[in-house]
Amino acid sequence: MPVFGFLIACISCLEGPSGSAQSGREHTTSGIVQSIFVVTPACYATTLPDPTKFNKLS
């Protein structure tokens, strides 16, 4: 979904590398970890089943 790509792009822009190579690696790793923690719940939230579509067992 394009929404997940947008979330990853926003986080990557906020955590973009700056300064030395070591700083770039740290910012990149931080951006990846943050993306995982944002995209995983977003994916879960978009795939929740609709409870009105379940048949009730009697």
Residue, then its C-alpha position, 0 to 999 in steps of 0.5 A: m500500500p502506498v500509505f506504508g511507503f509514505l510512512i517510511a519516507c517520512i521517517s527516513c526524511l526525519e532521520g536522514p543522515s547528516g555529518s560523519a559516516q558513523s552518524g549516517r549509519e546510526h541515523t539509518t539504523s534508527g530510521i529503520v527501527q522506527s519504520i518497523f515500529v510504525v508500519t507494523p501497527a499500521c499494517y495490523a490496523t488496516t487488516l482488522p476483520d470486520p466484526t459485522k461479517f462474522n456469523k454468530l454460532s448458536 
